Amino acid sequence: MRVQLGKRGDYAVRAVVALARPTTAADTDGSSRRKTREIATEMSIPLNYLPQILARLVATGVIDSIAGPNGGYRLARPAERITLLEVVDAVDSDDEPPRCILEGRPCGWEQECALHRYWSSAQGAFRRSLESVTFADIAAVDAMLTGQPRGSGPDQSRVADGS
């Protein structure tokens, strides 16, 4: 079995990783604003889909935005205070009630199936694991894997069209 994110979760995580990366040597905490097009290009996210993801992240307080030529997106607080779980939950909402694996009906504690407590336990462990990882942790590993020391990320000046 493989645990995977849906497209929204995948794109949201990639976008926040991009925002957690420093853009210049002076930007040691990832606080510089980034344009939508820059994030989309850097992280291979479809440009027409990214604004929806960014809007959800803004609405949940993970990132903030300012419109205009000097605007863009940035983390709303330090990467050390943003968890992987928070970002995934921001875009992968649980609007539908869970379905019982054994019986295919809505799942609930009123009529617990034989698998319920084990599946719930596994889901809880997975959520705790995501909650224990911050975007500072991810950015540190990202810098190590890409060989980019802090402060040597993409140059924001290459985005000339303001998007």
C-alpha positions as protocol buffer text, in pm:
chain_id: "A"
residue {
  index: 1
  type: MET
  ca { x: 0 y: 0 z: 0 }
}
residue {
  index: 2
  type: ARG
  ca { x: 121 y: 345 z: -85 }
}
residue {
  index: 3
  type: VAL
  ca { x: -1 y: 662 z: 85 }
}
residue {
  index: 4
  type: GLN
  ca { x: -18 y: 948 z: -164 }
}
residue {
  index: 5
  type: LEU
  ca { x: -143 y: 1303 z: -175 }
}
residue {
  index: 6
  type: GLY
  ca { x: -410 y: 1409 z: -417 }
}
residue {
  index: 7
  type: LYS
  ca { x: -324 y: 1671 z: -680 }
}
residue {
  index: 8
  type: ARG
  ca { x: -433 y: 1961 z: -461 }
}
residue {
  index: 9
  type: GLY
  ca { x: -223 y: 1841 z: -169 }
}
residue {
  index: 10
  type: ASP
  ca { x: 74 y: 1774 z: -394 }
}
residue {
  index: 11
  type: TYR
  ca { x: 59 y: 2120 z: -554 }
}
residue {
  index: 12
  type: ALA
  ca { x: 4 y: 2292 z: -219 }
}
residue {
  index: 13
  type: VAL
  ca { x: 308 y: 2123 z: -65 }
}
residue {
  index: 14
  type: ARG
  ca { x: 521 y: 2214 z: -367 }
}
residue {
  index: 15
  type: ALA
  ca { x: 405 y: 2577 z: -355 }
}
residue {
  index: 16
  type: VAL
  ca { x: 484 y: 2610 z: 15 }
}
residue {
  index: 17
  type: VAL
  ca { x: 826 y: 2447 z: -40 }
}
residue {
  index: 18
  type: ALA
  ca { x: 895 y: 2713 z: -304 }
}
residue {
  index: 19
  type: LEU
  ca { x: 792 y: 2987 z: -63 }
}
residue {
  index: 20
  type: ALA
  ca { x: 1008 y: 2839 z: 214 }
}
residue {
  index: 21
  type: ARG
  ca { x: 1315 y: 2851 z: -10 }
}
residue {
  index: 22
  type: PRO
  ca { x: 1523 y: 3167 z: 19 }
}
residue {
  index: 23
  type: THR
  ca { x: 1529 y: 3362 z: -308 }
}
residue {
  index: 24
  type: THR
  ca { x: 1850 y: 3560 z: -249 }
}
residue {
  index: 25
  type: ALA
  ca { x: 2143 y: 3566 z: -9 }
}
residue {
  index: 26
  type: ALA
  ca { x: 1966 y: 3845 z: 182 }
}
residue {
  index: 27
  type: ASP
  ca { x: 1648 y: 3639 z: 209 }
}
residue {
  index: 28
  type: THR
  ca { x: 1759 y: 3391 z: 474 }
}
residue {
  index: 29
  type: ASP
  ca { x: 1407 y: 3321 z: 603 }
}
residue {
  index: 30
  type: GLY
  ca { x: 1210 y: 3291 z: 278 }
}
residue {
  index: 31
  type: SER
  ca { x: 1022 y: 3616 z: 344 }
}
residue {
  index: 32
  type: SER
  ca { x: 1053 y: 3761 z: -8 }
}
residue {
  index: 33
  type: ARG
  ca { x: 732 y: 3769 z: -210 }
}
residue {
  index: 34
  type: ARG
  ca { x: 709 y: 3531 z: -505 }
}
residue {
  index: 35
  type: LYS
  ca { x: 492 y: 3560 z: -815 }
}
residue {
  index: 36
  type: THR
  ca { x: 245 y: 3291 z: -922 }
}
residue {
  index: 37
  type: ARG
  ca { x: 424 y: 3228 z: -1252 }
}
residue {
  index: 38
  type: GLU
  ca { x: 759 y: 3190 z: -1076 }
}
residue {
  index: 39
  type: ILE
  ca { x: 621 y: 2934 z: -830 }
}
residue {
  index: 40
  type: ALA
  ca { x: 444 y: 2743 z: -1108 }
}
residue {
  index: 41
  type: THR
  ca { x: 757 y: 2727 z: -1323 }
}
residue {
  index: 42
  type: GLU
  ca { x: 994 y: 2639 z: -1040 }
}
residue {
  index: 43
  type: MET
  ca { x: 773 y: 2364 z: -900 }
}
residue {
  index: 44
  type: SER
  ca { x: 612 y: 2230 z: -1222 }
}
residue {
  index: 45
  type: ILE
  ca { x: 260 y: 2322 z: -1116 }
}
residue {
  index: 46
  type: PRO
  ca { x: 4 y: 2403 z: -1389 }
}
residue {
  index: 47
  type: LEU
  ca { x: -25 y: 2783 z: -1397 }
}
residue {
  index: 48
  type: ASN
  ca { x: -402 y: 2776 z: -1447 }
}
residue {
  index: 49
  type: TYR
  ca { x: -448 y: 2559 z: -1135 }
}
residue {
  index: 50
  type: LEU
  ca { x: -206 y: 2730 z: -895 }
}
residue {
  index: 51
  type: PRO
  ca { x: -417 y: 3040 z: -809 }
}
residue {
  index: 52
  type: GLN
  ca { x: -689 y: 2814 z: -662 }
}
residue {
  index: 53
  type: ILE
  ca { x: -433 y: 2639 z: -443 }
}
residue {
  index: 54
  type: LEU
  ca { x: -273 y: 2966 z: -333 }
}
residue {
  index: 55
  type: ALA
  ca { x: -616 y: 3114 z: -252 }
}
residue {
  index: 56
  type: ARG
  ca { x: -691 y: 2823 z: -17 }
}
residue {
  index: 57
  type: LEU
  ca { x: -352 y: 2863 z: 150 }
}
residue {
  index: 58
  type: VAL
  ca { x: -419 y: 3236 z: 197 }
}
residue {
  index: 59
  type: ALA
  ca { x: -768 y: 3168 z: 334 }
}
residue {
  index: 60
  type: THR
  ca { x: -629 y: 2928 z: 595 }
}
residue {
  index: 61
  type: GLY
  ca { x: -348 y: 3163 z: 700 }
}
residue {
  index: 62
  type: VAL
  ca { x: -57 y: 2953 z: 572 }
}
residue {
  index: 63
  type: ILE
  ca { x: 56 y: 3221 z: 327 }
}
residue {
  index: 64
  type: ASP
  ca { x: -32 y: 3582 z: 261 }
}
residue {
  index: 65
  type: SER
  ca { x: -51 y: 3785 z: -56 }
}
residue {
  index: 66
  type: ILE
  ca { x: -33 y: 4139 z: -183 }
}
residue {
  index: 67
  type: ALA
  ca { x: -158 y: 4239 z: -527 }
}
residue {
  index: 68
  type: GLY
  ca { x: 34 y: 4463 z: -762 }
}
residue {
  index: 69
  type: PRO
  ca { x: 373 y: 4486 z: -929 }
}
residue {
  index: 70
  type: ASN
  ca { x: 563 y: 4457 z: -600 }
}
residue {
  index: 71
  type: GLY
  ca { x: 323 y: 4201 z: -459 }
}
residue {
  index: 72
  type: GLY
  ca { x: 315 y: 3827 z: -458 }
}
residue {
  index: 73
  type: TYR
  ca { x: 296 y: 3544 z: -207 }
}
residue {
  index: 74
  type: ARG
  ca { x: 503 y: 3459 z: 98 }
}
residue {
  index: 75
  type: LEU
  ca { x: 472 y: 3246 z: 410 }
}
residue {
  index: 76
  type: ALA
  ca { x: 240 y: 3405 z: 666 }
}
residue {
  index: 77
  type: ARG
  ca { x: 470 y: 3296 z: 949 }
}
residue {
  index: 78
  type: PRO
  ca { x: 810 y: 3129 z: 983 }
}
residue {
  index: 79
  type: ALA
  ca { x: 851 y: 2791 z: 813 }
}
residue {
  index: 80
  type: GLU
  ca { x: 926 y: 2642 z: 1158 }
}
residue {
  index: 81
  type: ARG
  ca { x: 563 y: 2709 z: 1251 }
}
residue {
  index: 82
  type: ILE
  ca { x: 395 y: 2562 z: 942 }
}
residue {
  index: 83
  type: THR
  ca { x: 340 y: 2187 z: 942 }
}
residue {
  index: 84
  type: LEU
  ca { x: 295 y: 1951 z: 653 }
}
residue {
  index: 85
  type: LEU
  ca { x: -42 y: 1849 z: 799 }
}
residue {
  index: 86
  type: GLU
  ca { x: -162 y: 2210 z: 806 }
}
residue {
  index: 87
  type: VAL
  ca { x: -86 y: 2256 z: 436 }
}
residue {
  index: 88
  type: VAL
  ca { x: -245 y: 1927 z: 332 }
}
residue {
  index: 89
  type: ASP
  ca { x: -555 y: 1997 z: 542 }
}
residue {
  index: 90
  type: ALA
  ca { x: -582 y: 2347 z: 391 }
}
residue {
  index: 91
  type: VAL
  ca { x: -650 y: 2207 z: 44 }
}
residue {
  index: 92
  type: ASP
  ca { x: -768 y: 1850 z: 98 }
}
residue {
  index: 93
  type: SER
  ca { x: -1073 y: 1915 z: 309 }
}
residue {
  index: 94
  type: ASP
  ca { x: -1280 y: 1630 z: 440 }
}
residue {
  index: 95
  type: ASP
  ca { x: -1612 y: 1754 z: 304 }
}
residue {
  index: 96
  type: GLU
  ca { x: -1740 y: 1401 z: 244 }
}
residue {
  index: 97
  type: PRO
  ca { x: -1801 y: 1175 z: 539 }
}
residue {
  index: 98
  type: PRO
  ca { x: -1566 y: 877 z: 542 }
}
residue {
  index: 99
  type: ARG
  ca { x: -1696 y: 552 z: 395 }
}
residue {
  index: 100
  type: CYS
  ca { x: -1679 y: 219 z: 573 }
}
residue {
  index: 101
  type: ILE
  ca { x: -1416 y: 3 z: 406 }
}
residue {
  index: 102
  type: LEU
  ca { x: -1601 y: -321 z: 474 }
}
residue {
  index: 103
  type: GLU
  ca { x: -1959 y: -213 z: 413 }
}
residue {
  index: 104
  type: GLY
  ca { x: -1936 y: 81 z: 170 }
}
residue {
  index: 105
  type: ARG
  ca { x: -2175 y: 297 z: 373 }
}
residue {
  index: 106
  type: PRO
  ca { x: -2097 y: 619 z: 560 }
}
residue {
  index: 107
  type: CYS
  ca { x: -1864 y: 540 z: 848 }
}
residue {
  index: 108
  type: GLY
  ca { x: -1961 y: 624 z: 1201 }
}
residue {
  index: 109
  type: TRP
  ca { x: -1905 y: 524 z: 1559 }
}
residue {
  index: 110
  type: GLU
  ca { x: -2270 y: 420 z: 1598 }
}
residue {
  index: 111
  type: GLN
  ca { x: -2215 y: 107 z: 1388 }
}
residue {
  index: 112
  type: GLU
  ca { x: -1845 y: 31 z: 1407 }
}
residue {
  index: 113
  type: CYS
  ca { x: -1716 y: -237 z: 1169 }
}
residue {
  index: 114
  type: ALA
  ca { x: -1441 y: -487 z: 1247 }
}
residue {
  index: 115
  type: LEU
  ca { x: -1178 y: -276 z: 1066 }
}
residue {
  index: 116
  type: HIS
  ca { x: -1274 y: 67 z: 1203 }
}
residue {
  index: 117
  type: ARG
  ca { x: -1048 y: 93 z: 1507 }
}
residue {
  index: 118
  type: TYR
  ca { x: -743 y: -33 z: 1315 }
}
residue {
  index: 119
  type: TRP
  ca { x: -800 y: 196 z: 1019 }
}
residue {
  index: 120
  type: SER
  ca { x: -863 y: 493 z: 1250 }
}
residue {
  index: 121
  type: SER
  ca { x: -544 y: 416 z: 1438 }
}
residue {
  index: 122
  type: ALA
  ca { x: -343 y: 409 z: 1113 }
}
residue {
  index: 123
  type: GLN
  ca { x: -498 y: 736 z: 998 }
}
residue {
  index: 124
  type: GLY
  ca { x: -418 y: 895 z: 1333 }
}
residue {
  index: 125
  type: ALA
  ca { x: -55 y: 782 z: 1311 }
}
residue {
  index: 126
  type: PHE
  ca { x: -27 y: 921 z: 958 }
}
residue {
  index: 127
  type: ARG
  ca { x: -171 y: 1259 z: 1066 }
}
residue {
  index: 128
  type: ARG
  ca { x: 65 y: 1275 z: 1367 }
}
residue {
  index: 129
  type: SER
  ca { x: 357 y: 1205 z: 1134 }
}
residue {
  index: 130
  type: LEU
  ca { x: 257 y: 1490 z: 900 }
}
residue {
  index: 131
  type: GLU
  ca { x: 205 y: 1719 z: 1199 }
}
residue {
  index: 132
  type: SER
  ca { x: 559 y: 1652 z: 1324 }
}
residue {
  index: 133
  type: VAL
  ca { x: 722 y: 1784 z: 1004 }
}
residue {
  index: 134
  type: THR
  ca { x: 763 y: 2157 z: 945 }
}
residue {
  index: 135
  type: PHE
  ca { x: 848 y: 2338 z: 627 }
}
residue {
  index: 136
  type: ALA
  ca { x: 1177 y: 2443 z: 788 }
}
residue {
  index: 137
  type: ASP
  ca { x: 1260 y: 2070 z: 808 }
}
residue {
  index: 138
  type: ILE
  ca { x: 1160 y: 2022 z: 445 }
}
residue {
  index: 139
  type: ALA
  ca { x: 1351 y: 2331 z: 327 }
}
residue {
  index: 140
  type: ALA
  ca { x: 1668 y: 2210 z: 503 }
}
residue {
  index: 141
  type: VAL
  ca { x: 1650 y: 1869 z: 334 }
}
residue {
  index: 142
  type: ASP
  ca { x: 1557 y: 2036 z: 3 }
}
residue {
  index: 143
  type: ALA
  ca { x: 1867 y: 2258 z: 21 }
}
residue {
  index: 144
  type: MET
  ca { x: 2085 y: 1958 z: 98 }
}
residue {
  index: 145
  type: LEU
  ca { x: 1941 y: 1748 z: -187 }
}
residue {
  index: 146
  type: THR
  ca { x: 1952 y: 2025 z: -446 }
}
residue {
  index: 147
  type: GLY
  ca { x: 2297 y: 2138 z: -339 }
}
residue {
  index: 148
  type: GLN
  ca { x: 2179 y: 2494 z: -296 }
}
residue {
  index: 149
  type: PRO
  ca { x: 2309 y: 2663 z: 16 }
}
residue {
  index: 150
  type: ARG
  ca { x: 2064 y: 2891 z: 191 }
}
residue {
  index: 151
  type: GLY
  ca { x: 2015 y: 3209 z: -3 }
}
residue {
  index: 152
  type: SER
  ca { x: 2098 y: 3077 z: -350 }
}
residue {
  index: 153
  type: GLY
  ca { x: 1746 y: 3007 z: -476 }
}
residue {
  index: 154
  type: PRO
  ca { x: 1593 y: 3146 z: -794 }
}
residue {
  index: 155
  type: ASP
  ca { x: 1635 y: 3515 z: -868 }
}
residue {
  index: 156
  type: GLN
  ca { x: 1300 y: 3691 z: -843 }
}
residue {
  index: 157
  type: SER
  ca { x: 1409 y: 3960 z: -1091 }
}
residue {
  index: 158
  type: ARG
  ca { x: 1376 y: 3714 z: -1381 }
}
residue {
  index: 159
  type: VAL
  ca { x: 996 y: 3740 z: -1363 }
}
residue {
  index: 160
  type: ALA
  ca { x: 921 y: 4045 z: -1570 }
}
residue {
  index: 161
  type: ASP
  ca { x: 551 y: 4007 z: -1641 }
}
residue {
  index: 162
  type: GLY
  ca { x: 433 y: 4070 z: -1283 }
}
residue {
  index: 163
  type: SER
  ca { x: 239 y: 3747 z: -1245 }
}
